[in-house]
Amino acid sequence: MRTPSLVESINCRNEVDGHSIRCLLQGFTHRLWHEEEDHNPLKSWLEDTSNHTNNLLSAFRIHAEDLVLRLNIGEGILCSTTLPFVEPASTLPGLVAQCIASVWYLSRRYPQYFTEPAIYNQYLSFIVRCRLKTAESVFRDCFNHFPLPDDKRNELAVKRNSAGSQLPPYWPLPDLDHSFIPEILPRPDKYTFVRAMEYAHFTRNPGFATEVWFRRESWRANIEQQALDDLQNVRWAKFEDEDLLRYEHAVVDNYTSNREWAKTTASMSKWSDGASNALYEGYTRLLYIQTLAACGWCDDAYKMVLQGTGERYEWTQSMLEKVKKHAANFGHNKMYQYISGLQASGSQNEFQTIQDQLV
């Protein structure tokens, strides 16, 4: 039986809602690795030696702009009452152009659903999987981040050689006569920072990794502040780690009430020893440390290692094996000796549990 196309799947619903938009974006992501005869857009693009990573920007611009002009996608985004394409593309640039056009069109017609971080998280995941530098601007521009403290902002300005990628979050589509970003943006959630840090780790970008970490620290500080405020107001007898996930919901859920976080919290608590694990604290820290160490920022990596996992277990040599190798390669004896003195491996496979939780 033929599988319905992306467009057919969303059009068969009685009305567009947040769930159907997420399903559409998940469909785009799935098609990147769609295993059919001679049809795997992302694999084919990456294996094409003429499309080396250094040539992706110019190649994408040429392919995508040609598609936009041929199909008049720009006019469809601004004026159409349906998605601005009929069938999904079979090439990676085509899929990218169609995914961005869909997000642009749907955010313009249904901005109320884009106050949830889940939709932009899915869009960020798609961009990250395509290895596009626009992941930085999607993370930076499509979420309502908490402001950084002055000291962190100044430190970030020093550590970054430039302002990062200057590509807009809708690249390679041209600038149209309508903002790509809705008026009300969602707060980031834990998945936002995980995906952004994974991109920084994949691209070995310590400057962007530092920005992601600093913004996550500001986000986390606001979660903890709400919990402390409640403690001071005697709403709770004491402040436990397992309360953090509920406060993460309170921070994220500023604009909408249909996130069903009570159900999510309950299901996650069943296989997590408290909410701290569900925030992926250890996993995100390890990605950050590995990115810093791989790029020779060993002093910064060592400081992060000394801060611990942020979880209810300690670092082990097996967790920091890659970091130890980087320390040896860059001659950072302090970090190498410190990791060498840690326990060889965890007794309960704690870090693997966190990795298994990621979807």
Secondary structure per residue as TSV (DSSP state, phi and psi in degrees):
chain	resnum	aa	ss	phi	psi
A	1	M	-	360.0	136.3
A	2	R	-	-71.3	134.8
A	3	T	-	-76.1	131.0
A	4	P	-	-59.5	145.7
A	5	S	-	-72.4	169.2
A	6	L	H	-57.9	-44.8
A	7	V	H	-67.6	-42.4
A	8	E	H	-62.2	-38.6
A	9	S	H	-63.6	-41.6
A	10	I	H	-79.9	-32.1
A	11	N	H	-75.6	-17.8
A	12	C	T	-77.3	-14.1
A	13	R	S	-76.4	151.8
A	14	N	S	-66.3	-32.8
A	15	E	S	-154.4	157.2
A	16	V	-	-80.9	135.4
A	17	D	-	-143.8	-179.8
A	18	G	H	-60.2	-37.6
A	19	H	H	-64.8	-44.4
A	20	S	H	-66.3	-34.4
A	21	I	H	-66.7	-42.5
A	22	R	H	-63.0	-40.0
A	23	C	H	-62.9	-39.3
A	24	L	H	-62.1	-46.8
A	25	L	H	-67.0	-35.8
A	26	Q	H	-63.9	-35.3
A	27	G	H	-63.8	-40.6
A	28	F	H	-61.7	-44.9
A	29	T	H	-62.4	-41.6
A	30	H	H	-61.8	-37.5
A	31	R	H	-71.4	-14.6
A	32	L	H	-61.8	-33.7
A	33	W	T	-117.5	28.5
A	34	H	-	-64.5	117.3
A	35	E	-	-91.1	93.7
A	36	E	B	-130.1	171.6
A	37	E	T	-60.7	119.2
A	38	D	T	55.7	30.1
A	39	H	B	-141.2	94.4
A	40	N	-	-146.8	85.3
A	41	P	H	-52.6	-47.5
A	42	L	H	-69.6	-43.8
A	43	K	H	-62.5	-44.6
A	44	S	H	-62.1	-41.7
A	45	W	H	-66.4	-44.4
A	46	L	H	-70.5	-30.0
A	47	E	H	-82.4	-13.4
A	48	D	-	-74.9	112.2
A	49	T	G	-62.3	-23.4
A	50	S	G	-75.1	-12.2
A	51	N	G	-109.1	46.5
A	52	H	-	-59.4	154.4
A	53	T	G	-51.1	-36.8
A	54	N	G	-67.1	-18.4
A	55	N	G	-103.3	3.0
A	56	L	H	-62.4	-39.7
A	57	L	H	-62.5	-52.8
A	58	S	H	-67.1	-38.7
A	59	A	H	-65.5	-43.3
A	60	F	H	-63.7	-42.1
A	61	R	H	-60.5	-44.5
A	62	I	H	-64.2	-49.5
A	63	H	H	-66.7	-45.4
A	64	A	H	-70.5	-41.9
A	65	E	H	-64.0	-34.9
A	66	D	H	-63.2	-41.9
A	67	L	H	-65.4	-42.9
A	68	V	H	-61.1	-42.0
A	69	L	H	-70.7	-43.6
A	70	R	H	-64.2	-41.9
A	71	L	H	-96.3	-1.1
A	72	N	T	54.5	45.7
A	73	I	H	-65.3	-35.4
A	74	G	H	-59.1	-43.6
A	75	E	H	-65.4	-36.2
A	76	G	H	-65.3	-37.9
A	77	I	H	-62.2	-41.2
A	78	L	H	-83.6	-32.4
A	79	C	H	-121.5	-19.0
A	80	S	-	-75.1	157.5
A	81	T	S	-106.5	7.0
A	82	T	S	-134.2	170.0
A	83	L	-	-56.7	141.3
A	84	P	S	-78.3	30.1
A	85	F	-	-159.2	162.3
A	86	V	S	-103.7	-50.7
A	87	E	S	-120.7	146.9
A	88	P	-	-66.6	145.1
A	89	A	-	-71.8	161.1
A	90	S	S	-105.0	-3.7
A	91	T	S	-112.6	157.4
A	92	L	H	-63.0	-47.7
A	93	P	H	-58.8	-36.2
A	94	G	H	-65.8	-42.9
A	95	L	H	-63.6	-40.6
A	96	V	H	-62.1	-48.1
A	97	A	H	-61.1	-40.8
A	98	Q	H	-70.0	-38.9
A	99	C	H	-63.7	-46.4
A	100	I	H	-64.0	-42.2
A	101	A	H	-61.5	-37.6
A	102	S	H	-66.2	-44.4
A	103	V	H	-62.7	-41.8
A	104	W	H	-64.0	-47.9
A	105	Y	H	-63.8	-47.5
A	106	L	H	-70.0	-36.9
A	107	S	H	-68.1	-27.7
A	108	R	H	-74.3	-40.3
A	109	R	H	-86.6	-30.6
A	110	Y	-	-131.1	59.6
A	111	P	G	-62.2	-21.9
A	112	Q	G	-64.2	-26.6
A	113	Y	G	-84.6	-12.1
A	114	F	G	-92.1	10.8
A	115	T	G	-84.6	-3.7
A	116	E	S	-94.8	134.5
A	117	P	H	-67.8	-20.7
A	118	A	H	-60.1	-36.4
A	119	I	H	-70.2	-48.6
A	120	Y	H	-70.0	-26.8
A	121	N	H	-62.6	-41.3
A	122	Q	H	-66.2	-39.5
A	123	Y	H	-64.2	-42.6
A	124	L	H	-61.4	-41.7
A	125	S	H	-61.1	-41.2
A	126	F	H	-61.5	-47.1
A	127	I	H	-64.6	-40.4
A	128	V	H	-63.1	-43.3
A	129	R	H	-65.9	-27.4
A	130	C	T	-82.5	-2.3
A	131	R	T	61.7	37.6
A	132	L	-	-96.4	140.1
A	133	K	T	-68.3	-13.0
A	134	T	T	-67.2	-8.1
A	135	A	H	-56.5	-35.0
A	136	E	H	-63.5	-46.6
A	137	S	H	-72.3	-32.0
A	138	V	H	-62.3	-46.5
A	139	F	H	-62.5	-41.6
A	140	R	H	-79.0	-37.9
A	141	D	H	-102.4	-20.7
A	142	C	S	-97.4	6.9
A	143	F	S	-133.0	148.1
A	144	N	-	-89.3	84.2
A	145	H	-	-74.4	151.4
A	146	F	-	-70.7	143.3
A	147	P	-	-65.0	147.9
A	148	L	-	-81.9	144.6
A	149	P	-	-60.9	157.3
A	150	D	H	-58.2	-41.2
A	151	D	H	-65.9	-38.2
A	152	K	H	-70.2	-39.4
A	153	R	H	-63.6	-41.0
A	154	N	H	-68.7	-39.9
A	155	E	H	-64.8	-39.9
A	156	L	H	-65.0	-40.2
A	157	A	H	-61.6	-33.8
A	158	V	H	-74.6	-40.0
A	159	K	H	-79.1	-20.3
A	160	R	-	-97.0	129.2
A	161	N	S	-70.2	-24.3
A	162	S	S	-148.5	-177.1
A	163	A	S	-78.2	7.6
A	164	G	-	86.1	-165.2
A	165	S	-	-62.1	131.0
A	166	Q	-	-96.6	4.4
A	167	L	-	-72.0	136.2
A	168	P	-	-71.7	160.0
A	169	P	T	-67.1	-10.7
A	170	Y	T	-101.4	3.6
A	171	W	T	-61.5	141.2
A	172	P	T	-93.9	14.6
A	173	L	S	-69.7	148.7
A	174	P	-	-73.0	164.6
A	175	D	-	-70.6	123.6
A	176	L	-	-106.4	171.3
A	177	D	S	-82.5	48.7
A	178	H	S	-167.4	138.1
A	179	S	-	-63.7	139.3
A	180	F	S	-73.7	-26.3
A	181	I	S	-103.1	128.0
A	182	P	-	-63.3	166.6
A	183	E	S	-66.7	-38.6
A	184	I	S	-108.4	120.2
A	185	L	-	-104.4	154.3
A	186	P	-	-79.6	154.0
A	187	R	-	-70.5	147.3
A	188	P	-	-69.4	157.3
A	189	D	-	-124.4	-173.6
A	190	K	H	-59.5	-35.2
A	191	Y	H	-68.4	-31.6
A	192	T	H	-57.6	-47.1
A	193	F	H	-73.0	-33.9
A	194	V	H	-62.5	-49.6
A	195	R	H	-64.7	-41.5
A	196	A	H	-64.5	-40.9
A	197	M	H	-69.2	-33.9
A	198	E	H	-62.6	-38.7
A	199	Y	H	-65.3	-45.3
A	200	A	H	-60.3	-38.7
A	201	H	H	-68.4	-43.2
A	202	F	H	-63.8	-40.3
A	203	T	T	-91.6	1.7
A	204	R	T	51.6	56.8
A	205	N	-	-116.0	88.6
A	206	P	H	-67.9	-28.7
A	207	G	H	-65.1	-46.8
A	208	F	H	-68.5	-38.0
A	209	A	H	-58.6	-39.9
A	210	T	H	-64.9	-41.3
A	211	E	H	-62.3	-44.8
A	212	V	H	-59.5	-43.8
A	213	W	H	-66.5	-43.6
A	214	F	H	-62.3	-42.2
A	215	R	H	-68.7	-33.4
A	216	R	H	-67.9	-39.1
A	217	E	H	-60.6	-42.6
A	218	S	H	-64.1	-41.4
A	219	W	H	-62.8	-45.6
A	220	R	H	-65.2	-37.5
A	221	A	H	-62.3	-36.7
A	222	N	H	-68.9	-35.1
A	223	I	H	-62.4	-49.0
A	224	E	H	-67.0	-32.7
A	225	Q	H	-65.6	-40.1
A	226	Q	H	-63.0	-39.9
A	227	A	H	-65.6	-42.0
A	228	L	H	-66.6	-36.7
A	229	D	H	-61.4	-41.8
A	230	D	H	-65.9	-36.6
A	231	L	H	-64.5	-42.4
A	232	Q	H	-67.6	-28.9
A	233	N	T	-86.4	9.2
A	234	V	T	60.3	31.3
A	235	R	S	-79.7	-22.4
A	236	W	S	-132.0	146.4
A	237	A	S	-71.9	-32.9
A	238	K	S	-156.2	166.2
A	239	F	-	-105.8	116.0
A	240	E	-	-107.9	155.2
A	241	D	G	-59.8	-35.8
A	242	E	G	-67.0	-11.4
A	243	D	G	-77.8	-15.6
A	244	L	H	-62.7	-38.5
A	245	L	H	-63.8	-37.9
A	246	R	H	-66.0	-37.5
A	247	Y	H	-74.2	-28.6
A	248	E	H	-59.9	-40.7
A	249	H	H	-60.9	-42.8
A	250	A	H	-64.3	-36.4
A	251	V	H	-71.9	-43.9
A	252	V	H	-71.6	-38.4
A	253	D	-	-87.2	57.9
A	254	N	S	-83.4	-26.7
A	255	Y	S	-117.2	-11.2
A	256	T	-	-141.7	155.2
A	257	S	S	-120.4	11.4
A	258	N	-	-112.1	30.1
A	259	R	S	-82.1	-13.6
A	260	E	-	57.1	42.6
A	261	W	H	-72.2	-24.3
A	262	A	H	-61.2	-43.3
A	263	K	H	-65.0	-42.9
A	264	T	H	-63.2	-45.9
A	265	T	H	-60.3	-43.3
A	266	A	H	-63.7	-43.2
A	267	S	H	-68.5	-38.1
A	268	M	H	-71.1	-33.2
A	269	S	H	-67.1	-22.9
A	270	K	H	-65.2	-35.3
A	271	W	T	-118.9	23.8
A	272	S	S	-133.2	132.3
A	273	D	S	-78.1	75.7
A	274	G	S	91.6	165.7
A	275	A	H	-77.8	-17.8
A	276	S	H	-59.2	-43.1
A	277	N	H	-59.4	-37.9
A	278	A	H	-69.5	-14.4
A	279	L	T	-85.4	-1.1
A	280	Y	T	57.1	41.7
A	281	E	H	-63.9	-51.5
A	282	G	H	-64.8	-41.7
A	283	Y	H	-63.0	-45.6
A	284	T	H	-66.2	-40.0
A	285	R	H	-62.8	-41.4
A	286	L	H	-65.5	-42.1
A	287	L	H	-59.4	-42.4
A	288	Y	H	-63.1	-47.2
A	289	I	H	-63.3	-43.5
A	290	Q	H	-63.2	-38.8
A	291	T	H	-65.3	-45.3
A	292	L	H	-61.6	-47.8
A	293	A	H	-65.9	-39.1
A	294	A	H	-64.6	-25.8
A	295	C	T	-99.7	9.2
A	296	G	T	85.3	7.0
A	297	W	-	-86.6	58.8
A	298	C	H	-71.0	-31.9
A	299	D	H	-61.2	-45.8
A	300	D	H	-65.7	-39.9
A	301	A	H	-63.1	-41.7
A	302	Y	H	-63.1	-41.6
A	303	K	H	-59.6	-40.6
A	304	M	H	-68.1	-38.7
A	305	V	H	-60.4	-42.2
A	306	L	H	-66.5	-22.4
A	307	Q	T	-75.7	-10.5
A	308	G	-	87.5	-175.3
A	309	T	-	-83.7	-18.7
A	310	G	S	76.4	5.2
A	311	E	S	-115.1	-171.4
A	312	R	S	-93.1	28.7
A	313	Y	S	-146.2	168.6
A	314	E	-	-104.1	163.3
A	315	W	-	-62.6	148.6
A	316	T	-	-126.2	166.2
A	317	Q	T	-62.4	-36.5
A	318	S	T	-66.6	-37.1
A	319	M	T	-65.5	-38.1
A	320	L	T	-103.3	24.3
A	321	E	H	-59.2	-46.0
A	322	K	H	-66.0	-38.6
A	323	V	H	-63.9	-39.1
A	324	K	H	-62.2	-40.8
A	325	K	H	-65.2	-40.3
A	326	H	H	-64.9	-39.2
A	327	A	H	-61.1	-40.1
A	328	A	H	-66.6	-41.8
A	329	N	H	-64.8	-35.9
A	330	F	T	-97.6	4.8
A	331	G	T	69.5	30.9
A	332	H	-	-93.0	88.7
A	333	N	H	-66.2	-34.9
A	334	K	H	-61.3	-48.4
A	335	M	H	-68.5	-38.3
A	336	Y	H	-61.5	-46.4
A	337	Q	H	-67.2	-37.9
A	338	Y	H	-62.9	-47.8
A	339	I	H	-65.3	-36.4
A	340	S	H	-63.4	-26.2
A	341	G	T	-87.8	-0.9
A	342	L	S	-80.3	165.1
A	343	Q	-	-59.2	144.4
A	344	A	S	-62.1	-46.5
A	345	S	S	-154.5	159.5
A	346	G	-	-73.9	149.9
A	347	S	S	-83.2	-18.1
A	348	Q	S	-124.3	17.0
A	349	N	-	52.6	47.0
A	350	E	H	-61.4	-47.0
A	351	F	H	-66.8	-35.9
A	352	Q	H	-62.2	-33.2
A	353	T	H	-61.3	-42.8
A	354	I	H	-64.1	-43.4
A	355	Q	H	-62.3	-39.9
A	356	D	H	-66.1	-25.4
A	357	Q	H	-73.5	-25.7
A	358	L	-	-68.1	136.8
A	359	V	-	-101.1	360.0
